Amino acid sequence: MASEEEEGPSTAPQSKPSMHPNSLIGNSVSRMSLQLILLVLVGMAAFAISPSSPINPVAYTMPLAPNWTGPLTINTRLQSAELMLKGRIVAPESIAVGPNGALYTALSDGKIISVQGEQIKEIGHTSSKGNLGEENYGHPLGVRIHNNTLYVVDAHQGILRLSMEGEWQEVLVDMKEESPKLNNIEARFIDDMDISESGIIYFSDMSSRHPMEHAVYEILEAGPHGTLFSYNVHSKEIKVLLSGLYAANGVQLSDDERYVLVSETTRARIVRYWLKGPLTGTWDIFAENLPGYPDNIRKRSAGGYWVAMAAVRSYECDVLAPYPQIRSYIAKLLPYSMLRSALSGKYGMILALDENGMITDSLHDRSGTVIPSVSQVTEHDGVLYIGSFESSFIGKLRLTNEN
């Protein structure tokens, strides 16, 4: 799709980043500004004596961040959310609603659960129980329901399929077994999926280089390591649809299944791959220059899509984009835990996009006190169920004229 030096599918010229009035929002982002300045200075000073860097960053540029006006005007609508199961679950990244109204999600400890009211039932797990080592243990992410069957992405292995009540479970797509069929393409960070009416699964791999446990390295490296795959449940055929994506993340089919969307997190944009019509087999940019880094995408009842912002953009990250050596210094000097802390601001944001990729609305938690981050939004019967890769709850926000 693009070489290591190229920006990717966008052909529009991009301007050098400059200070944006909304870029240093909240104490957490201001703290991050000071941290990054210190990291750069210390990193450059310690370059000669530090070990080799764990990343090989690429240079790129980001367009000027959009003004937070109109549909992006700051508000507190997310602060009205209820917090379901607070303290009882860990990192419900993705949520699907079953035909009986139960919620289905998967947690960072490997559990796959159903939720009815306040009742939690474990119906599956991404690995056998035991001390298997972190990368082999499994980590569930994207969740979908198709033909009364639950499908779950395992970041390390592939795609699982299980019954809604947990009577059976199987590995449907094992990417370690599929790799030889794909010229040994490695899928180290499988993330999200959607399933067509005919049984074609479209799924993303964020990185062929870094596993989920090193996600921050992938963000700092910002290289074209992501892939969009398809898998035919009936014929078992697997294909590479798009390679060279930048942190391929959320996946969503259009209503008519003419195209599939995939988030490019590190480029703050969404790519569209055409499945039908005269543009079949080609791609274009569906939405770009978003105010944050897009995670999962899900359908909106009013038309268009809900897009979760994993984090809002900051001037500091945009300005470091053309300087891979500085990012390399930072990664080689600091422990991973410190890097993760430095890059994690708390600002909850959800976008509504129309069918043309235009932003029509946004929901915010500026302070991050209620919804500090968002990985997915699932709408059902006038309610938004909000998932997060960090939180210990599921957010529940009833849509009203006020919010």
VOSE-924274 format. One record per atom (N, C-alpha, C): z, x, y. Coordinates in pm, whole numbers, padded with zeros to 5 digits, always signed. Atoms other than C-alpha are relative to their C-alpha. Layout:
BEGIN
ZXY;...
This chain:
BEGIN
+00000+00082-00120;+00000+00000+00000;+00000+00086+00126;-00003-00090-00115;+00079+00282+00237;+00052+00134-00045;-00050-00133+00032;+00142+00656+00230;+00138+00018+00058;-00136-00028-00047;+00480+00812+00298;+00006+00008+00152;-00003-00017-00145;+00378+00878+00659;-00037-00129+00072;+00051+00118-00066;+00236+00532+00729;+00107-00106+00012;-00093+00108-00025;+00415+00229+00862;-00013-00111-00102;+00016+00107+00098;+00270-00006+00597;-00108-00095+00041;+00109+00094-00017;+00063-00322+00616;-00028-00040+00143;+00022+00041-00138;+00106-00384+00988;-00098+00094+00067;+00098-00084-00068;-00193-00261+01190;+00019+00002+00149;-00024+00004-00144;-00055-00344+01535;+00073+00126+00044;-00074-00117-00050;+00054-00045+01746;+00144-00037+00031;-00141+00027-00018;+00429-00016+01773;+00057+00091+00108;-00054-00074-00113;+00621+00092+02083;+00125+00075-00038;-00121-00079+00022;+00896+00349+02101;+00123-00085+00030;-00116+00083-00024;+01238+00183+02067;+00072+00038+00129;-00080-00025-00119;+01442+00146+02384;+00121-00091-00002;-00124+00077-00001;+01781+00000+02476;-00027-00148+00016;+00016+00145-00002;+01798-00372+02410;+00134-00061+00040;-00127+00052-00052;+02057-00582+02593;+00091-00059-00105;-00083+00059+00103;+02176-00743+02271;+00025+00093-00116;-00005-00090+00115;+02167-00433+02054;+00139+00051-00032;-00136-00048+00025;+02530-00332+02096;+00097-00116+00006;-00078+00123+00000;+02686-00667+02011;+00124+00019-00085;-00124+00002+00078;+03050-00677+01909;+00060+00139-00016;-00071-00126+00015;+03308-00410+01846;-00052+00082-00115;+00043-00075+00118;+03172-00321+01503;-00125+00080+00030;+00123-00071-00030;+02829-00228+01639;+00026+00111+00101;-00036-00106-00094;+02981-00034+01930;+00064+00116-00073;-00063-00103+00082;+03194+00152+01678;-00107+00079-00074;+00108-00064+00074;+02880+00222+01479;-00077+00096+00090;+00069-00087-00095;+02716+00370+01792;+00069+00134+00010;-00075-00124-00012;+02992+00627+01834;-00002+00079-00130;+00001-00068+00129;+02999+00700+01463;-00131+00074-00022;+00129-00062+00024;+02627+00770+01449;-00021+00123+00088;+00011-00117-00087;+02641+01003+01749;+00077+00118-00059;-00081-00106+00060;+02921+01199+01584;-00064+00052-00128;+00063-00042+00124;+02740+01201+01251;-00117+00093+00025;+00116-00084-00030;+02426+01346+01406;+00044+00138+00045;-00046-00129-00052;+02613+01620+01594;+00062+00085-00111;-00066-00076+00106;+02829+01721+01299;-00101+00038-00109;+00099-00027+00103;+02540+01692+01058;-00089+00117+00035;+00086-00111-00042;+02319+01926+01260;+00075+00132-00005;-00080-00123+00001;+02602+02178+01293;+00024+00051-00141;-00036-00038+00137;+02673+02175+00920;-00121+00016-00091;+00121+00000+00084;+02312+02177+00801;-00011+00123-00089;+00022-00125+00074;+02309+02540+00696;+00093+00017-00118;-00097-00025+00106;+02617+02521+00476;+00018-00119-00095;-00019+00117+00084;+02595+02169+00331;-00097+00002-00117;+00090+00004+00115;+02437+02093-00009;-00128-00072+00034;+00128+00065-00025;+02084+01961-00041;+00019-00150+00017;-00014+00141-00032;+02030+01610+00087;-00039-00087-00120;+00036+00091+00109;+02026+01320-00161;-00118-00090+00033;+00112+00085-00040;+01744+01156+00035;-00114+00084+00055;+00120-00061-00056;+01391+01243+00145;-00062-00101+00096;+00039+00109-00090;+01345+01022+00452;-00143+00015+00051;+00132+00001-00063;+01014+00922+00610;+00017-00038+00146;+00001+00036-00142;+00935+00892+00979;-00074-00132+00018;+00067+00125-00035;+00848+00551+01117;+00051-00043+00137;-00048+00053-00127;+00886+00354+01438;+00020-00150-00013;-00025+00143-00006;+01025+00010+01507;-00043-00054+00136;+00033+00060-00130;+00890-00223+01776;+00128-00036+00074;-00117+00043-00078;+01121-00325+02058;+00058-00126-00062;-00065+00117+00059;+01373-00570+01918;-00022-00122+00088;+00026+00121-00080;+01312-00931+02028;+00120-00035+00087;-00107+00051-00085;+01510-01080+02312;+00071-00115-00069;-00077+00106+00063;+01789-01305+02193;+00009-00119+00096;+00012+00118-00085;+01672-01606+02391;-00072-00107-00079;+00068+00108+00070;+01525-01944+02298;+00064-00026-00134;-00058+00028+00131;+01570-01998+01923;+00096+00107-00050;-00091-00108+00039;+01760-01667+01901;+00126+00006+00087;-00117-00001-00087;+02021-01756+02163;+00128+00006-00082;-00126-00018+00071;+02365-01643+02050;+00081-00129+00000;-00084+00120+00012;+02586-01925+01923;+00110+00027-00102;-00112-00015+00094;+02890-01982+01703;-00011-00099-00115;+00017+00108+00098;+02743-02233+01457;+00049+00037-00139;-00046-00040+00133;+02824-02028+01148;+00152+00000-00011;-00146-00001+00004;+03190-02024+01245;+00058-00135-00041;-00045+00131+00049;+03207-02393+01144;-00004-00009-00152;+00013+00005+00146;+03147-02301+00780;+00136-00006-00069;-00115-00004+00090;+03404-02380+00512;-00017+00118-00094;+00005-00113+00094;+03494-02099+00273;+00046-00048-00137;-00030+00048+00134;+03474-02215-00088;+00047+00114-00090;-00047-00094+00103;+03668-02033-00361;+00046+00133+00059;-00035-00124-00067;+03800-01778-00114;+00101+00081-00081;-00087-00090+00074;+03955-01481-00291;-00009-00012-00151;+00010+00022+00144;+03855-01609-00635;-00129+00056-00060;+00127-00055+00047;+03505-01460-00658;-00033+00123+00083;+00036-00124-00068;+03341-01132-00558;-00152+00009+00013;+00140-00027-00033;+03000-01096-00388;-00098-00096-00067;+00101+00094+00050;+02807-01416-00472;-00131+00015+00077;+00123-00037-00071;+02470-01272-00365;-00096-00117+00015;+00104+00103+00004;+02252-01569-00462;+00059-00127-00061;-00054+00128+00045;+02318-01940-00519;-00113-00096-00029;+00094+00106+00034;+02119-02213-00694;+00080-00127-00028;-00067+00128+00022;+02208-02583-00715;-00067-00071-00118;+00050+00064+00120;+02172-02755-01051;-00025-00150+00021;+00030+00143-00011;+02053-03112-01117;+00124-00088+00009;-00125+00076-00007;+02415-03226-01150;+00081+00031+00125;-00069-00037-00123;+02508-03079-00811;+00088+00121-00012;-00080-00122+00017;+02691-02781-00960;-00072+00119+00063;+00054-00125-00052;+02644-02443-00796;-00001+00105-00110;+00011-00110+00096;+02528-02147-01002;-00017+00128+00080;+00007-00128-00069;+02584-01792-00886;+00039+00110-00097;-00038-00115+00081;+02643-01443-01021;+00073+00099+00090;-00095-00079-00078;+02905-01194-00911;-00016+00149-00029;+00017-00144+00014;+02928-00820-00865;+00072+00058-00121;-00067-00048+00121;+03161-00790-01166;-00078-00035-00126;+00086+00031+00114;+02875-00911-01388;+00007-00143-00047;-00014+00137+00046;+02992-01269-01435;-00107-00091+00059;+00089+00107-00043;+02747-01558-01416;+00079-00129-00014;-00093+00113+00001;+02930-01876-01323;-00067-00128+00050;+00031+00128-00062;+02890-02245-01250;+00124-00046+00076;-00110+00046-00085;+03101-02410-00980;-00016-00149+00023;-00003+00143-00024;+03187-02778-00970;+00128-00030+00078;-00119+00014-00082;+03420-02852-00680;+00072+00134+00009;-00079-00124+00001;+03697-02593-00715;+00007+00060-00141;-00004-00047+00137;+03637-02546-01088;-00108+00105-00026;+00091-00109+00033;+03480-02219-01201;-00011+00013-00151;+00022-00019+00144;+03324-02178-01544;-00092+00120-00020;+00086-00113+00031;+03191-01847-01672;-00096-00040-00112;+00100+00041+00099;+02866-01917-01855;-00083+00116-00052;+00075-00115+00048;+02725-01567-01897;+00048+00127+00066;-00038-00132-00051;+02749-01198-01821;-00121+00091-00011;+00118-00087+00002;+02501-00926-01741;+00008+00111-00102;-00008-00099+00107;+02628-00702-02019;+00113-00040-00092;-00116+00021+00085;+02864-00694-02310;+00123+00055+00070;-00123-00044-00065;+03225-00650-02205;+00036+00142-00047;-00044-00134+00039;+03363-00299-02202;-00034+00102+00106;+00022-00108-00096;+03354+00031-02018;-00130+00071-00035;+00131-00053+00034;+02983+00104-02030;-00053+00100+00101;+00052-00083-00107;+02948+00307-01713;-00072-00089+00100;+00040+00094-00104;+02847+00157-01381;-00147-00039-00007;+00142+00034-00006;+02468+00182-01396;-00045-00077-00122;+00036+00073+00121;+02453+00047-01752;+00072-00133-00013;-00084+00118+00014;+02704-00226-01690;-00071-00127+00043;+00073+00116-00048;+02473-00459-01504;+00056-00053+00129;-00043+00060-00126;+02483-00622-01164;-00097-00113+00033;+00091+00113-00025;+02340-00973-01119;-00023-00023+00149;+00035+00028-00139;+02158-01061-00797;-00066-00137+00011;+00068+00126-00022;+01890-01329-00753;+00020-00100-00114;-00021+00108+00097;+01951-01666-00926;-00098-00112+00029;+00091+00113-00013;+01698-01944-00990;+00020-00095-00119;+00000+00100+00107;+01681-02266-01194;-00143-00050-00017;+00136+00045+00031;+01356-02362-01368;+00003-00074-00133;+00002+00082+00122;+01309-02643-01622;+00137-00004-00068;-00137+00012+00050;+01686-02685-01660;+00048+00125-00074;-00041-00129+00056;+01725-02319-01749;+00033+00093+00116;-00043-00091-00104;+01904-02054-01546;-00064+00138-00021;+00058-00135+00000;+01730-01726-01459;+00079+00086+00097;-00083-00089-00082;+01926-01430-01323;-00062+00141-00001;+00044-00139-00011;+01805-01094-01196;+00119+00092-00023;-00098-00107+00019;+02003-00797-01325;-00060+00124+00067;+00055-00110-00079;+01956-00511-01077;-00038+00120-00085;+00022-00118+00082;+01964-00252-01355;-00097-00023-00115;+00075+00023+00123;+01788-00421-01644;-00129-00076+00019;+00119+00083-00013;+01546-00695-01546;+00037-00144+00030;-00025+00142-00021;+01562-01073-01581;+00063-00060-00125;-00067+00071+00109;+01802-01274-01794;-00033-00148+00007;+00019+00145+00008;+01757-01633-01909;+00112-00057-00084;-00111+00058+00075;+02043-01856-02020;+00007-00150+00024;-00015+00144-00013;+02136-02218-02070;+00095-00032+00114;-00080+00041-00115;+02300-02410-01789;+00149-00011-00036;-00140+00011+00043;+02618-02452-01994;+00051+00127-00067;-00043-00127+00056;+02625-02100-02135;-00001+00009-00151;+00003-00005+00147;+02550-02179-02500;-00080+00120-00052;+00080-00116+00045;+02291-01900-02520;-00046+00079+00123;+00046-00091-00105;+02165-01604-02319;-00092+00102-00063;+00092-00101+00053;+01875-01361-02362;-00054+00085+00114;+00071-00085-00097;+01704-01073-02186;-00147-00038-00008;+00140+00043-00003;+01366-01210-02083;-00093+00114+00037;+00081-00113-00045;+01228-00907-01899;+00090+00124+00005;-00072-00128+00000;+01364-00561-01981;-00092+00105+00061;+00092-00089-00070;+01209-00326-01727;-00007+00139-00062;+00010-00129+00068;+01293-00018-01931;-00106-00007-00110;+00103+00018+00103;+01074-00158-02210;-00137-00025+00061;+00128+00032-00064;+00805-00279-01969;-00061+00119+00072;+00047-00113-00079;+00779+00051-01781;-00123+00071-00058;+00118-00068+00053;+00533+00218-02024;-00130-00079+00019;+00120+00082-00021;+00292-00075-01975;-00049+00008+00144;+00030-00004-00144;+00297-00008-01600;-00011+00143+00050;+00014-00142-00034;+00214+00364-01599;+00135+00062+00035;-00136-00054-00013;+00587+00437-01627;+00060-00018+00140;-00066+00035-00126;+00675+00277-01295;+00147-00028-00027;-00143+00026+00015;+01051+00286-01262;+00043-00112+00094;-00058+00105-00082;+01232-00022-01138;+00152+00021-00005;-00140-00040+00001;+01580+00094-01040;+00091-00095+00076;-00082+00087-00085;+01694-00184-00806;-00069-00137+00007;+00065+00130+00007;+01556-00521-00919;+00085-00100+00077;-00078+00070-00101;+01655-00775-00660;-00009-00152-00005;+00010+00145-00013;+01518-01130-00635;-00126-00049-00068;+00116+00058+00070;+01263-01369-00787;-00020-00144+00043;+00029+00142-00003;+01095-01708-00774;-00090-00029-00119;+00071+00038+00122;+00927-01902-01054;-00095-00114+00032;+00100+00104-00026;+00605-02106-01034;+00014-00114-00101;-00004+00114+00090;+00560-02446-01193;-00057+00034-00137;+00064-00036+00127;+00341-02286-01462;+00075+00108-00076;-00080-00098+00073;+00606-02028-01554;-00034+00144+00031;+00021-00137-00043;+00500-01718-01361;+00120+00041+00086;-00113-00051-00077;+00800-01519-01236;-00050+00109+00093;+00031-00102-00099;+00748-01322-00916;+00133+00065+00038;-00129-00065-00026;+01018-01061-00869;-00020+00135+00067;+00006-00122-00080;+01096-00763-00651;+00088+00109-00058;-00084-00118+00024;+01224-00414-00710;+00012+00073+00133;-00020-00061-00131;+01377-00264-00398;-00035+00147+00001;+00019-00144-00003;+01348+00096-00505;-00029+00058-00138;+00027-00077+00121;+01192+00316-00770;+00079+00131+00000;-00075-00126-00013;+01419+00599-00649;+00151-00016-00011;-00145+00013-00011;+01768+00468-00585;+00049-00129-00064;-00058+00122+00057;+01976+00226-00794;+00084-00073+00103;-00076+00081-00092;+02181-00047-00635;+00124+00071+00052;-00123-00070-00040;+02492+00173-00628;-00026+00099+00112;+00037-00090-00108;+02302+00399-00384;-00092-00069+00100;+00085+00078-00090;+02150+00124-00170;-00007+00060+00140;+00001-00058-00134;+02252+00300+00152;-00098+00116+00008;+00100-00107+00001;+02040+00600+00050;-00140-00057+00016;+00132+00061-00014;+01741+00370+00016;-00024-00046+00144;+00012+00045-00139;+01808+00224+00361;-00025+00119+00093;+00018-00118-00084;+01840+00570+00520;-00134+00069-00026;+00125-00065+00035;+01540+00707+00335;-00118-00078+00053;+00099+00091-00060;+01329+00404+00433;-00144+00027-00045;+00132-00030+00051;+01038+00502+00211;-00065-00117-00071;+00075+00108+00066;+00769+00289+00041;+00023+00001-00152;-00039-00011+00141;+00950+00265-00294;+00011-00136-00069;-00019+00134+00055;+00947-00114-00346;-00126-00055-00064;+00112+00058+00076;+00730-00325-00575;+00021-00150-00017;+00001+00142+00035;+00641-00692-00623;-00074-00015-00132;+00056+00019+00133;+00579-00784-00988;-00023-00148-00027;+00007+00134+00058;+00465-01093-01175;+00017+00012-00151;-00021+00003+00144;+00562-01187-01529;-00029-00141-00051;+00036+00128+00059;+00406-01466-01733;+00092-00030-00118;-00098+00033+00103;+00679-01633-01938;-00067-00032-00133;+00068+00042+00122;+00423-01762-02190;-00076+00114-00069;+00080-00108+00059;+00189-01466-02241;+00075+00133-00005;-00081-00123-00010;+00457-01200-02165;-00072+00110+00077;+00074-00100-00076;+00207-01024-01939;+00073+00031+00131;-00064-00044-00125;+00356-00821-01654;-00103+00075+00083;+00095-00063-00091;+00162-00704-01349;+00072+00053+00124;-00040-00045-00133;+00215-00503-01033;-00092-00068+00100;+00079+00067-00103;+00102-00718-00740;-00008+00084+00127;-00005-00084-00119;+00211-00496-00452;+00094+00117-00026;-00088-00117+00006;+00348-00143-00450;+00005+00062+00139;-00014-00063-00130;+00455+00078-00164;+00068-00084+00104;-00075+00083-00093;+00677-00188-00011;+00125+00073+00048;-00118-00064-00058;+00967-00088+00213;+00122-00086-00027;-00120+00073+00040;+01286-00208+00042;-00032-00147-00030;+00039+00135+00039;+01129-00512-00127;+00124-00078-00043;-00127+00069+00018;+01399-00777-00129;-00026-00146-00039;+00011+00141+00034;+01395-01160-00114;-00142-00044-00034;+00130+00050+00046;+01112-01351-00288;+00000-00152+00005;+00010+00145-00009;+00992-01707-00221;-00146-00044-00003;+00132+00062+00004;+00683-01908-00318;-00011-00107+00108;+00025+00112-00090;+00525-02149-00070;+00001-00129-00081;-00004+00130+00067;+00541-02522-00149;-00121-00023-00090;+00123+00021+00077;+00180-02527-00268;-00034+00118-00090;+00016-00120+00083;+00217-02187-00440;-00131+00075+00030;+00118-00078-00041;-00077-02046-00245;+00035+00144+00029;-00041-00136-00029;+00125-01739-00155;+00147+00018-00038;-00139-00034+00024;+00451-01561-00225;+00044+00096+00111;-00057-00084-00105;+00672-01403+00042;+00095+00102-00061;-00099-00101+00040;+00873-01083+00001;+00051+00071+00125;-00061-00070-00114;+01116-00931+00251;-00019+00150-00015;-00006-00146-00009;+01073-00569+00357;+00119+00033+00091;-00126-00007-00073;+01430-00505+00459;+00001+00109+00105;-00013-00111-00094;+01403-00164+00622;-00103-00006+00113;+00097+00017-00108;+01106-00276+00836;+00022-00129+00078;-00034+00124-00072;+01267-00604+00953;-00117-00096+00005;+00116+00087+00004;+00971-00809+00838;-00017-00062-00139;+00029+00069+00125;+00830-01033+00564;-00150+00006-00026;+00140-00012+00042;+00504-00975+00375;-00040-00124-00078;+00055+00114+00076;+00284-01254+00234;-00111+00051-00092;+00102-00035+00098;+00082-01200-00086;-00069-00129-00044;+00076+00122+00027;-00195-01454-00145;-00031-00014-00149;+00020+00028+00143;-00214-01613-00492;-00119-00091-00025;+00110+00095+00015;-00485-01876-00431;-00087+00003+00126;+00089+00011-00115;-00784-01935-00205;-00082+00125+00024;+00091-00112-00028;-01030-01695-00042;+00069+00134+00020;-00073-00124-00024;-00758-01439+00032;+00075+00049-00124;-00071-00036+00123;-00636-01415-00330;-00001+00151-00025;-00012-00143+00031;-00508-01069-00415;+00017+00088+00121;-00022-00079-00121;-00464-00961-00053;+00135-00037+00060;-00127+00027-00064;-00159-00946+00169;-00013+00013+00150;-00010-00016-00145;-00067-00975+00534;+00147-00011+00040;-00136+00011-00051;+00241-00984+00754;+00026-00146+00037;-00038+00138-00029;+00408-01327+00760;+00092-00008+00122;-00092-00004-00113;+00689-01243+01005;+00041+00144+00022;-00037-00138-00029;+00769-00917+01182;+00089+00007+00123;-00091-00025-00111;+01004-00766+01436;+00112-00103+00003;-00112+00093+00008;+01290-00983+01316;+00124+00063+00065;-00118-00054-00067;+01629-00947+01490;+00100+00067-00094;-00086-00062+00099;+01791-00828+01168;-00081+00043-00120;+00063-00049+00121;+01717-00693+00823;-00001-00111-00104;+00007+00120+00084;+01592-00977+00600;+00040+00027-00146;-00040-00004+00141;+01745-01040+00260;-00075-00113-00071;+00068+00105+00076;+01672-01349+00046;-00060-00107+00091;+00073+00108-00068;+01434-01626+00153;+00007-00123-00089;+00000+00124+00077;+01469-01989+00045;-00062-00112+00083;+00068+00111-00067;+01291-02316+00128;+00097-00080+00088;-00074+00084-00094;+01405-02540+00413;-00051-00143-00015;+00041+00139+00023;+01403-02919+00372;-00090-00051+00111;+00082+00043-00112;+01248-02963+00717;-00135+00071+00005;+00122-00081+00003;+00965-02727+00621;+00029+00141+00045;-00025-00140-00031;+00947-02352+00642;+00110+00058-00087;-00090-00080+00083;+01218-02117+00525;+00129+00037+00074;-00123-00064-00045;+01576-02004+00564;-00007+00147-00039;+00000-00144+00027;+01601-01625+00591;+00137+00056+00034;-00130-00064-00022;+01932-01445+00549;-00021+00137+00063;+00002-00133-00060;+01991-01144+00771;+00116+00081-00059;-00104-00083+00060;+02177-00878+00574;+00085+00069+00107;-00069-00059-00116;+02268-00718+00908;-00092-00018+00120;+00084+00004-00120;+02148-00739+01267;-00045+00141+00033;+00052-00130-00040;+01937-00460+01407;+00086+00060+00112;-00070-00069-00108;+02099-00200+01629;-00092+00106+00059;+00078-00103-00069;+01952+00038+01881;+00011+00134-00071;-00023-00131+00064;+02105+00334+01696;-00090+00019-00121;+00083-00012+00119;+01922+00263+01371;-00148+00006+00037;+00139-00002-00042;+01592+00189+01546;-00040+00135+00060;+00034-00124-00068;+01608+00507+01752;-00003+00118-00097;+00004-00106+00101;+01672+00721+01441;-00123-00008-00090;+00113+00021+00091;+01363+00583+01266;-00103+00113+00004;+00102-00106-00001;+01118+00854+01388;+00054+00139-00036;-00062-00131+00020;+01363+01133+01299;+00059+00013-00140;-00050-00008+00138;+01388+01177+00922;+00095+00117-00023;-00087-00116+00024;+01552+01520+00950;+00144-00031+00038;-00136+00036-00039;+01851+01377+01134;+00063-00088-00106;-00054+00087+00105;+01892+01105+00871;+00031+00082-00125;-00027-00088+00114;+01869+01375+00604;+00129+00078+00020;-00125-00071-00032;+02145+01575+00779;+00120-00090-00028;-00112+00093+00014;+02369+01269+00786;+00032-00025-00147;-00020+00033+00141;+02316+01186+00418;+00053+00118-00080;-00044-00116+00077;+02375+01541+00299;+00141+00042+00036;-00131-00043-00043;+02693+01588+00498;+00112-00093-00045;-00109+00096+00016;+02892+01270+00447;+00009-00062-00138;-00016+00073+00126;+03037+01104+00138;-00066-00137+00010;+00070+00128+00002;+02858+00789+00032;+00086-00112+00058;-00087+00108-00049;+03160+00570+00107;+00006-00002+00152;-00004-00006-00146;+03165+00691+00467;-00131-00048+00060;+00130+00048-00045;+02794+00629+00508;-00005-00152-00003;+00003+00146+00015;+02833+00276+00380;+00085-00067+00109;-00087+00056-00103;+03120+00210+00619;-00064+00009+00138;+00061-00020-00132;+02930+00351+00917;-00114-00096+00025;+00118+00084-00016;+02627+00131+00851;+00028-00149-00018;-00031+00142+00025;+02811-00195+00786;+00064-00064+00123;-00052+00079-00111;+02845-00402+01102;+00029-00141-00050;-00034+00136+00041;+02987-00754+01085;-00055-00097+00103;+00063+00101-00085;+02761-01017+01236;-00078-00092-00093;+00069+00094+00086;+02656-01327+01045;-00119-00062+00072;+00118+00060-00062;+02302-01450+01113;-00093-00058-00107;+00098+00067+00083;+02061-01694+00951;-00115-00043+00090;+00117+00044-00075;+01705-01758+01071;-00069-00116-00070;+00092+00101+00051;+01485-02065+01030;-00140+00039+00047;+00140-00031-00032;+01112-01983+01013;-00087-00118-00036;+00094+00105+00037;+00826-02230+01019;-00104+00054-00098;+00100-00040+00100;+00524-02220+00785;-00093+00110+00049;+00082-00107-00056;+00356-01972+01020;+00080+00127+00026;-00083-00118-00017;+00645-01726+01020;+00065+00013+00136;-00063-00004-00132;+00766-01814+01370;+00147-00043-00010;-00142+00037-00003;+01141-01827+01438;+00017-00129+00079;-00022+00128-00067;+01242-02184+01522;+00147-00027+00029;-00142+00024-00018;+01621-02162+01503;+00078+00118-00057;-00086-00104+00056;+01911-01929+01431;+00144-00047+00006;-00142+00031+00007;+02275-01964+01332;+00076+00132-00001;-00070-00127-00020;+02526-01696+01432;+00150-00013-00026;-00144-00024-00011;+02878-01573+01375;+00012+00137+00066;+00005-00123-00078;+02890-01315+01652;+00114+00095-00033;-00116-00086+00028;+03237-01187+01566;+00009+00039-00148;-00009-00028+00143;+03184-01193+01190;+00132-00039-00061;-00134+00034+00050;+03527-01347+01147;-00004-00104-00111;+00013+00101+00106;+03407-01636+00926;-00108+00042-00099;+00112-00044+00083;+03067-01526+00792;-00044+00138+00048;+00030-00135-00050;+03046-01146+00832;-00138+00052-00039;+00133-00042+00043;+02718-01106+00642;-00060-00111-00087;+00068+00104+00077;+02458-01321+00469;-00108+00064-00087;+00106-00048+00089;+02243-01243+00166;-00096-00111-00041;+00088+00111+00035;+02106-01592+00094;+00056-00130+00058;-00036+00135-00042;+02107-01951+00223;-00075-00098-00089;+00059+00104+00085;+02048-02242-00016;+00035-00135+00059;-00023+00132-00058;+02003-02589+00132;-00005-00107-00109;-00003+00110+00097;+02098-02899-00069;+00074-00118+00062;-00061+00124-00050;+02164-03255+00051;+00071+00020+00134;-00055-00015-00133;+02224-03153+00411;+00108+00105+00014;-00102-00104-00003;+02451-02862+00327;-00066+00136-00024;+00042-00138+00025;+02386-02488+00353;+00109+00070-00080;-00091-00083+00078;+02548-02279+00080;-00039+00146+00027;+00026-00133-00054;+02580-01923+00205;+00058+00106-00093;-00042-00110+00087;+02593-01622-00024;+00008+00130+00076;-00016-00130-00062;+02689-01265+00058;+00026+00105-00107;-00022-00110+00094;+02682-00930-00121;+00134+00068+00024;-00129-00062-00031;+03021-00847+00033;+00117-00096-00009;-00111+00094-00020;+03228-01165+00071;+00064-00045-00130;-00076+00051+00115;+03488-01317-00162;+00001-00153+00002;+00007+00144-00009;+03371-01675-00108;-00147-00043+00009;+00129+00061-00031;+03072-01909-00080;+00017-00080+00129;-00006+00077-00123;+03013-02040+00270;-00065-00137-00019;+00054+00135+00008;+02951-02413+00306;-00007-00058+00140;+00019+00050-00136;+02804-02549+00629;-00082-00128-00006;+00071+00128-00005;+02710-02915+00672;-00088-00004+00124;+00093+00007-00112;+02401-02955+00888;+00019-00130+00076;-00015+00117-00087;+02458-03190+01181;-00080+00025+00125;+00069-00018-00126;+02303-03246+01521;+00069+00108+00085;-00075-00098-00078;+02577-03021+01661;-00027+00143-00043;+00022-00139+00043;+02496-02722+01444;-00141+00022-00054;
